[in-house]
Amino acid sequence: MSFRKKLAEALEHALRQAQQKGQIAAADVPEITIERPAKPEHGDYASSLPLKLAKVIGMRPMEVAAAILENMPTPQNIEKIDVAPPGFINFTVDGKWLVEQVELACKAGEAYGDSPLDRKSVQIEFVSVNPTGPLHVGHGRGAVLGSTLANVLRSAGYRVSTEYYINDAGSQLDAFYHSLFARYRECLGEVAELPENGYHGNYMIDFAREIAGVHQDKFLKMPPDEAVKEIGAVGLQMVMQKLKDDLEMLGVKFDVWFSELSLFQNGQFDKTMTMLREASLVTERENAVWFASSTLGDDKDNVLIRSDGTPTYFASDIAYHYNKFVERKFDSVIDIWGADHQGHVPRMKVVVNALGIDPDRLTIIITQLVTLRRGKEIVRVSKRSGDLITLREVMDEVGADACRFVFLSRSADSQMDFDLELAIKQSADNPVYYVQYAHARICSILKNAREKNIDFSNGDTALLKLEPELTLIRHMVKISEIIDTVAISLEPHHLPFYAQELATVFHSFYKQCRVISDDDALTRSRLKLVKAAQIVLAKVLHLMGMTAPESM
């Protein structure tokens, strides 16, 4: 449990004690937040609880603070508690405990900072793009968000399963198959017309050429319907392999690749449609089957089965979520979707509730658009093909680490600019370089110590008393709070900000405190601090799915 959580619980207990004694009027306890004061002289942690409560009960904030403090024993590892105007309660951690964290980090390695909040099971489904073409940068943003959340939630003690939902049923795939067959015929010298709703990207020509190179005119010798089906299967496998290769390059792996088609083959689709009919939530009009979501608070009804008899994506999603919650029994589910799915969120919540599942167990995160830039210039098309810019092209240009850091640097609900020039710039202006350089600098210091045969395993952390040393430790111990914050808020953009903050503090420590000096005892203690900092910085980089380079 992080310090923040422990302090929040201690404050709540003290408040309830004061209320029972009549020192503070009975009232609902507002949310108790623990912050980091802007000024170090105000302590390590602070709470504005007295200010919040004073407004409710009509009591002076400083009096509320005094009453809470009177009922609050000093928590473990806290050196002092004081009250500051206009009504803050400030906490200063025990100096001995603080320097002991260096030793603990060295012993725990990258397990340091893990905060077992829960052992509940959570499924995260992300990317899940139709297997009809290459990934673009928007897909990359969702991929990085999902895989990073999985890393953090595992560190927070959750049992996590990551999943890619393969849309291998439906009209989009059928259009892809017919488009691929048309391009294949063109590659072999025939005249072919693309379907009106087909895929016209240049990548389709590349796929067709690759298939023609391997299979020659095999599919031309088949009846057209059979040929479309056969070449479609080859194309689907090809696209999925390229998707997997791109995702692996980005550092994204899935525990489960789930087939939409299996929902129809295994009966989940029929089962959920029956459940909705029995609940009188299905209507038929205009030769289509509708989910009567307007009767449950949605703004309109939604089509389940089109007039041509084909199910909608929404209908498949209903069966899919029934499978997640009821059949596989995940405690909670997180779906990460692109901006074009914003309107799908309310109806998904409604239908989950209609299936008897608490909608609060479903969290849907919408990622907003990414604009690529080179400096001030907006990049709209691929240099290679004059077509859409693929995720692979961006990774080839700036690297997977830069992609991950940039995609994480803004909250999912905000649009973002991705400056390709800045992402490869080797200077402090580039936060990716700045953070990774800090880790490389640490590794260089430790390498120098090894070459000098300095054994710092018995370094005495009690010698760490200077403010730059203690400031570095204070920032290192924040890692557990960051993990808690991200796990609860599902907002991993806190990680890159913390990484930059930690790198800045380390660079400052390095400038002010000579690590290897003539003072052997101090050298060993500072090397132990440097090692601890390396462990924490590597941990946050790995949580973001990035590498922690030893040299740059």
VOGU-3710 file (C-alpha; in Angstrom, 3 decimals, decimal comma):
1> msfrkklaea> 0,000/0,000/0,000  1,405/3,411/-0,953  2,078/6,143/1,574  -0,793/8,171/0,164  -3,325/5,443/0,777  -2,047/4,827/4,305  -2,255/8,529/5,154  -5,754/8,839/3,653  -6,955/5,919/5,803  -5,340/7,417/8,922
11> lehalrqaqq> -7,010/10,781/8,281  -10,410/9,176/7,787  -10,062/7,220/11,026  -9,045/10,363/12,964  -11,945/12,333/11,484  -14,487/9,695/12,509  -13,023/9,646/16,016  -13,405/13,444/16,248  -17,003/13,182/15,016  -17,833/10,508/17,596
21> kgqiaaadvp> -16,463/12,756/20,345  -18,527/15,689/19,089  -15,445/17,772/18,226  -16,541/17,902/14,586  -20,163/17,881/13,460  -21,401/14,695/11,802  -21,281/14,928/8,003  -20,489/12,781/5,028  -16,743/12,397/4,671  -15,570/14,088/1,467
31> eitierpakp> -13,026/12,382/-0,752  -9,710/12,421/1,056  -6,871/13,280/-1,279  -3,191/13,331/-0,412  -1,064/15,670/-2,482  2,591/16,507/-2,839  3,161/20,101/-1,614  4,665/22,485/-4,159  7,274/23,628/-1,617  9,530/21,057/0,140
41> ehgdyasslp> 9,407/23,065/3,382  5,704/22,148/3,653  6,584/18,478/4,034  6,340/15,430/1,792  2,542/15,071/1,745  -0,426/17,333/2,434  -4,196/17,068/2,712  -6,825/19,767/2,220  -9,471/17,713/4,067  -10,097/20,433/6,713
51> lklakvigmr> -10,810/22,988/3,986  -13,312/20,676/2,257  -15,053/19,726/5,502  -15,217/23,274/6,858  -17,470/24,342/3,997  -19,923/21,569/4,823  -20,145/21,949/8,604  -19,586/25,712/8,959  -16,448/25,400/11,078  -13,105/27,162/10,653
61> pmevaaaile> -10,636/25,021/8,644  -7,812/25,437/11,189  -10,146/24,252/13,987  -11,136/21,220/11,913  -7,480/20,459/11,304  -6,639/20,744/15,007  -9,489/18,393/15,975  -8,406/15,781/13,417  -4,782/16,047/14,550  -5,788/15,549/18,190
71> nmptpqniek> -7,248/12,151/17,262  -4,499/11,065/14,918  -1,539/9,069/16,213  1,574/9,694/14,156  1,491/7,099/11,356  4,398/4,733/10,970  7,398/6,229/9,144  6,083/9,783/9,545  8,428/12,088/11,446  6,028/14,956/12,062
81> idvappgfin> 2,555/16,278/11,307  1,700/19,951/11,362  -1,108/22,289/10,382  -0,583/25,178/7,979  -2,960/28,012/7,064  -5,542/28,201/5,686  -6,203/24,589/6,751  -3,726/22,048/5,406  -2,420/19,036/7,291  1,203/18,429/6,302
91> ftvdgkwlve> 3,217/15,246/6,766  6,980/14,848/6,768  8,382/11,350/6,339  10,957/9,950/8,712  14,465/10,546/7,385  15,659/7,095/8,427  12,800/5,432/6,582  13,542/7,544/3,525  17,166/6,467/3,142  16,206/2,857/3,908
101> qvelackage> 14,236/2,885/0,641  17,546/2,847/-1,217  18,400/-0,482/0,376  14,910/-1,846/-0,257  15,006/-0,867/-3,921  18,370/-2,555/-4,412  17,075/-5,762/-2,804  13,672/-5,808/-4,526  14,908/-4,923/-7,996  12,107/-4,082/-10,426
111> aygdspldrk> 9,537/-5,449/-7,991  10,158/-2,277/-5,951  7,090/-0,086/-6,045  4,656/-2,856/-6,914  1,422/-2,086/-5,136  -0,962/-5,055/-4,823  -4,258/-3,169/-4,901  -6,350/-6,127/-5,952  -6,328/-9,690/-7,228  -9,382/-9,261/-9,422
121> svqiefvsvn> -9,326/-10,402/-13,019  -9,411/-7,770/-15,739  -9,521/-8,202/-19,477  -8,172/-5,465/-21,734  -9,239/-5,600/-25,368  -7,500/-3,178/-27,704  -6,443/-2,490/-31,294  -8,956/-5,027/-32,749  -8,836/-3,292/-36,128  -10,561/-5,003/-39,048
131> ptgplhvghg> -7,964/-7,313/-40,667  -8,300/-5,515/-43,992  -5,064/-3,536/-44,138  -2,020/-2,266/-42,263  -2,058/-0,508/-38,911  -1,903/3,287/-38,879  -0,704/5,620/-36,132  -4,132/5,820/-34,492  -4,077/2,062/-33,994  -0,596/2,422/-32,531
141> rgavlgstla> -1,854/4,851/-29,919  -4,493/2,378/-28,745  -1,966/-0,472/-28,800  0,482/1,402/-26,576  -2,259/2,529/-24,206  -3,610/-1,002/-23,795  -0,284/-2,749/-23,346  0,919/-0,122/-20,851  -2,256/-0,400/-18,801  -1,737/-4,169/-18,738
151> nvlrsagyrv> 1,814/-3,692/-17,401  0,677/-1,296/-14,686  -2,342/-3,326/-13,597  -0,143/-6,401/-13,243  2,207/-4,387/-11,026  -0,853/-3,379/-9,012  -1,719/-7,036/-8,412  -4,501/-7,570/-10,954  -4,786/-10,755/-12,998  -4,691/-9,318/-16,499
161> steyyindag> -5,556/-10,862/-19,853  -4,893/-8,873/-23,032  -6,982/-9,605/-26,105  -7,263/-8,782/-29,793  -10,767/-9,247/-31,224  -10,419/-10,433/-34,820  -13,290/-9,163/-36,956  -13,260/-12,213/-39,230  -16,995/-12,128/-39,967  -19,139/-9,529/-41,675
171> sqldafyhsl> -19,404/-7,295/-44,708  -16,064/-5,483/-44,340  -14,126/-8,692/-44,679  -16,231/-9,711/-47,658  -15,385/-6,404/-49,351  -11,716/-6,988/-48,593  -11,820/-10,451/-50,174  -13,430/-9,182/-53,382  -11,017/-6,220/-53,557  -8,031/-8,522/-53,122
181> faryreclge> -9,260/-10,876/-55,841  -9,719/-7,937/-58,228  -6,184/-6,668/-57,584  -4,824/-10,199/-57,960  -6,493/-10,508/-61,362  -4,969/-7,176/-62,411  -1,532/-8,387/-61,369  -1,956/-11,298/-63,777  -2,996/-9,091/-66,675  -6,778/-9,316/-66,432
191> vaelpengyh> -9,187/-6,400/-66,345  -11,054/-6,321/-63,042  -13,355/-3,841/-61,374  -13,049/-3,082/-57,665  -16,282/-3,377/-55,687  -17,921/-0,042/-54,897  -17,430/-0,536/-51,156  -13,988/-2,097/-51,661  -10,509/-1,221/-50,433  -8,630/1,036/-52,853
201> gnymidfare> -5,371/1,603/-50,954  -2,046/0,915/-52,644  -1,337/-1,689/-49,998  -3,957/-3,910/-51,647  -1,794/-4,000/-54,782  1,191/-5,042/-52,641  -0,815/-7,853/-51,056  -2,043/-9,028/-54,464  1,475/-9,015/-55,940  2,776/-11,051/-53,049
211> iagvhqdkfl> -0,015/-13,621/-53,456  0,469/-13,778/-57,223  4,186/-14,295/-56,741  3,576/-17,316/-54,516  0,421/-18,846/-56,009  0,779/-17,749/-59,659  -2,583/-18,208/-61,483  -3,959/-20,798/-59,065  -7,045/-18,748/-58,154  -7,874/-17,856/-61,768
221> kmppdeavke> -8,516/-21,523/-62,448  -11,264/-21,702/-59,807  -14,925/-20,676/-60,059  -15,096/-16,974/-59,004  -16,971/-17,531/-55,732  -14,548/-20,261/-54,691  -11,579/-18,140/-55,765  -12,737/-15,173/-53,677  -13,125/-17,405/-50,646  -9,736/-19,095/-51,114
231> igavglqmvm> -7,741/-15,950/-51,849  -9,570/-14,232/-49,003  -8,336/-16,858/-46,553  -4,771/-16,363/-47,802  -5,142/-12,586/-47,601  -6,590/-12,707/-44,095  -3,689/-14,812/-42,874  -1,230/-12,454/-44,566  -2,790/-9,342/-43,027  -2,958/-10,893/-39,562
241> qklkddleml> 0,715/-11,875/-39,746  1,691/-8,351/-40,755  -0,439/-6,943/-37,927  1,266/-9,255/-35,456  4,712/-8,344/-36,792  3,990/-4,601/-36,496  2,582/-4,989/-32,998  5,546/-7,080/-31,894  7,890/-4,402/-33,236  5,961/-1,923/-31,081
251> gvkfdvwfse> 6,415/-4,194/-28,068  2,790/-5,351/-27,973  1,818/-8,984/-27,441  -1,616/-10,408/-26,770  -2,549/-13,274/-24,487  -5,604/-14,109/-26,615  -6,532/-13,630/-30,277  -10,313/-14,000/-30,242  -12,257/-14,805/-33,423  -15,572/-13,019/-34,027
261> lslfqngqfd> -16,594/-15,981/-36,192  -16,380/-18,269/-33,144  -19,313/-16,414/-31,556  -21,570/-17,764/-34,293  -19,963/-21,195/-34,395  -20,100/-21,710/-30,609  -23,633/-20,418/-30,038  -22,990/-17,204/-28,068  -24,671/-15,094/-30,730  -27,877/-17,133/-30,754
271> ktmtmlreas> -27,900/-17,281/-26,949  -27,697/-13,513/-26,489  -30,323/-12,843/-29,158  -32,653/-15,258/-27,350  -32,008/-13,516/-24,028  -32,881/-10,122/-25,500  -36,042/-11,494/-27,131  -37,162/-13,073/-23,856  -36,641/-9,727/-22,145  -38,880/-8,072/-24,807
281> lvterenavw> -35,958/-5,935/-25,958  -36,072/-6,946/-29,616  -38,396/-5,470/-32,226  -38,770/-6,074/-35,944  -39,500/-3,337/-38,453  -38,313/-2,270/-41,900  -37,353/-5,930/-42,493  -34,637/-5,592/-39,848  -34,223/-6,726/-36,236  -33,685/-3,935/-33,679
291> fasstlgddk> -32,522/-3,717/-30,071  -35,089/-1,569/-28,250  -32,419/0,437/-26,456  -34,577/3,584/-26,368  -36,775/1,883/-23,759  -33,690/1,595/-21,531  -32,544/5,188/-21,740  -30,546/5,250/-24,967  -31,402/8,009/-27,435  -32,469/5,585/-30,192
301> dnvlirsdgt> -32,972/1,928/-31,068  -30,120/0,098/-32,756  -30,088/-2,456/-35,551  -29,042/-5,992/-34,635  -29,709/-7,804/-37,904  -29,886/-5,907/-41,179  -32,639/-6,366/-43,747  -30,319/-8,635/-45,776  -30,024/-10,984/-42,799  -26,431/-10,091/-41,792
311> ptyfasdiay> -25,679/-9,207/-38,142  -24,267/-5,774/-37,300  -21,030/-5,242/-35,406  -23,168/-4,183/-32,457  -24,916/-7,570/-32,409  -21,577/-9,375/-32,455  -20,312/-7,108/-29,662  -23,261/-8,110/-27,490  -22,364/-11,790/-27,841  -18,689/-10,993/-27,322
321> hynkfverkf> -19,304/-9,168/-24,049  -21,609/-11,937/-22,857  -18,670/-14,273/-23,466  -16,314/-11,989/-21,531  -18,462/-11,410/-18,470  -20,647/-14,495/-18,171  -18,702/-17,321/-19,772  -15,124/-16,279/-18,980  -16,152/-14,485/-15,796  -13,813/-11,488/-15,894
331> dsvidiwgad> -14,412/-9,199/-12,930  -13,958/-6,156/-15,148  -13,442/-5,456/-18,814  -11,652/-2,545/-20,461  -12,309/-1,824/-24,137  -10,013/0,637/-25,910  -11,597/2,021/-29,073  -10,818/4,700/-31,616  -12,513/8,075/-31,836  -14,953/6,837/-34,479
341> hqghvprmkv> -16,553/4,547/-31,869  -17,571/7,347/-29,485  -21,263/6,936/-30,264  -21,084/3,208/-29,589  -20,334/3,686/-25,871  -23,826/4,474/-24,458  -25,574/1,618/-26,271  -22,874/-0,832/-25,171  -23,426/0,149/-21,554  -27,188/-0,205/-22,005
351> vvnalgidpd> -27,019/-3,667/-23,535  -24,551/-4,964/-20,933  -27,037/-3,898/-18,273  -29,810/-5,640/-20,230  -27,810/-8,876/-20,030  -27,847/-8,622/-16,223  -24,261/-7,382/-15,940  -23,356/-4,340/-13,842  -22,361/-1,742/-16,477  -19,785/-0,306/-14,053
361> rltiiitqlv> -17,764/-3,448/-14,698  -17,259/-2,270/-18,271  -14,895/0,622/-18,957  -14,614/1,971/-22,483  -11,663/4,244/-23,255  -11,829/6,301/-26,445  -8,521/7,374/-27,978  -8,528/10,585/-29,968  -6,803/11,337/-33,255  -3,075/11,671/-33,869
371> tlrrgkeivr> -1,670/14,353/-36,182  1,783/13,670/-37,586  4,149/16,608/-38,008  7,695/17,328/-39,056  8,312/20,520/-37,152  5,519/22,884/-38,216  4,557/20,875/-41,292  1,628/18,456/-41,068  2,409/15,099/-42,684  -0,633/13,787/-44,519
381> vskrsgdlit> 0,543/11,014/-46,849  3,203/8,350/-47,021  6,516/9,184/-48,709  6,714/5,610/-49,980  3,273/5,088/-51,482  1,512/8,450/-51,532  -1,155/6,652/-49,523  -1,981/6,376/-45,829  0,931/6,553/-43,385  1,344/3,213/-41,677
391> lrevmdevga> 2,462/2,589/-38,121  5,383/0,578/-39,521  6,653/3,615/-41,441  6,559/5,763/-38,304  8,388/3,097/-36,288  11,003/2,737/-39,032  11,598/6,491/-38,893  11,665/7,204/-35,156  11,812/3,797/-33,417  9,349/1,904/-31,267
401> dacrfvflsr> 10,497/3,535/-28,004  9,792/7,028/-29,292  6,384/5,899/-30,555  5,452/4,466/-27,195  6,628/7,490/-25,202  4,878/10,002/-27,474  1,624/8,024/-27,606  1,593/7,922/-23,798  2,429/11,590/-23,324  -1,173/12,805/-23,586
411> sadsqmdfdl> -4,368/11,555/-22,001  -6,364/9,279/-24,300  -9,245/11,762/-24,600  -7,063/14,545/-26,007  -5,965/14,906/-29,606  -2,227/14,864/-30,031  0,519/16,076/-32,339  3,372/13,659/-33,006  6,482/15,586/-34,104  8,627/13,112/-36,044
421> elaikqsadn> 11,612/15,494/-36,081  11,582/16,016/-32,324  11,201/12,284/-31,642  14,668/11,548/-33,082  16,429/14,676/-31,843  19,328/13,877/-29,511  18,943/16,704/-27,059  17,199/17,616/-23,828  14,364/19,032/-25,950  13,367/15,471/-26,794
431> pvyyvqyaha> 11,861/13,881/-23,662  12,422/10,357/-24,998  16,150/10,973/-25,407  16,306/12,906/-22,127  14,833/10,054/-20,061  16,756/7,247/-21,742  19,980/9,248/-21,535  19,512/9,499/-17,761  19,385/5,702/-17,568  22,432/5,362/-19,831
441> ricsilknar> 24,326/7,871/-17,676  23,519/5,845/-14,560  24,733/2,658/-16,257  27,965/4,447/-17,219  28,554/5,420/-13,575  27,963/1,854/-12,403  30,232/0,498/-15,154  32,967/2,880/-14,032  32,566/1,575/-10,468  32,903/-2,029/-11,661
451> eknidfsngd> 36,035/-1,184/-13,616  37,494/0,373/-10,458  36,488/-2,788/-8,495  34,358/-0,780/-6,080  32,013/-3,006/-4,089  29,144/-0,839/-2,842  26,942/-3,676/-1,574  27,742/-2,630/2,022  27,290/1,071/1,364  25,805/2,879/4,365
461> tallklepel> 22,692/4,742/3,265  22,670/6,667/6,550  25,427/8,825/5,006  22,950/10,174/2,470  22,032/13,487/4,078  22,444/16,206/1,443  19,318/17,701/-0,071  20,064/16,555/-3,676  20,444/12,985/-2,378  17,237/13,097/-0,354
471> tlirhmvkis> 15,330/14,779/-3,179  16,306/11,947/-5,512  15,101/9,367/-2,987  11,826/11,245/-2,460  11,165/11,061/-6,180  12,149/7,407/-6,376  9,605/6,361/-3,754  6,839/8,002/-5,784  6,841/4,967/-8,082  4,273/3,103/-5,956
481> eiidtvaisl> 1,991/6,155/-5,974  2,282/6,434/-9,749  1,349/2,774/-10,157  -1,661/3,243/-7,851  -2,746/6,388/-9,678  -2,556/4,811/-13,134  -4,225/1,577/-11,983  -7,160/3,476/-10,476  -7,576/6,229/-13,074  -6,555/4,096/-16,099
491> ephhlpfyaq> -4,545/7,109/-17,291  -0,992/6,017/-18,146  0,093/9,499/-19,258  1,285/9,931/-15,662  4,179/7,567/-16,440  6,081/9,676/-18,999  5,669/12,763/-16,821  7,068/10,880/-13,842  9,924/9,504/-15,958  10,902/13,027/-17,038
501> elatvfhsfy> 10,650/14,270/-13,465  12,849/11,461/-12,156  15,397/11,984/-14,939  15,544/15,724/-14,160  16,110/15,096/-10,466  18,830/12,543/-11,213  20,649/14,891/-13,613  20,505/17,578/-10,897  21,854/15,170/-8,265  24,676/14,142/-10,606
511> kqcrvisddd> 25,735/17,771/-11,147  25,737/18,571/-7,432  27,075/15,366/-5,880  30,231/13,683/-7,090  29,487/9,970/-6,951  32,962/8,405/-7,105  35,353/10,397/-4,946  38,253/10,008/-2,510  35,751/9,426/0,293  35,344/5,637/0,043
521> altrsrlklv> 32,405/5,378/2,442  30,458/8,176/0,752  31,311/6,739/-2,672  29,794/3,394/-1,729  26,632/4,976/-0,295  26,128/7,179/-3,362  26,732/4,254/-5,728  24,014/2,373/-3,881  21,717/5,364/-4,388  22,622/5,473/-8,091
531> kaaqivlakv> 21,850/1,753/-8,401  18,462/2,265/-6,749  17,713/5,138/-9,107  18,641/2,914/-12,059  16,206/0,242/-10,850  13,318/2,691/-10,520  13,998/4,465/-13,816  14,274/1,125/-15,635  11,021/0,051/-14,024  9,073/3,052/-15,272
541> lhlmgmtape> 10,572/2,639/-18,755  9,574/-1,026/-18,771  6,072/-0,185/-17,536  5,804/2,034/-20,604  7,033/-0,886/-22,709  10,295/0,877/-23,571  13,896/-0,268/-23,442  16,308/0,983/-20,790  19,540/1,506/-22,775  22,892/1,095/-21,062
551> sm> 24,661/3,401/-23,498  23,669/6,114/-25,985
//
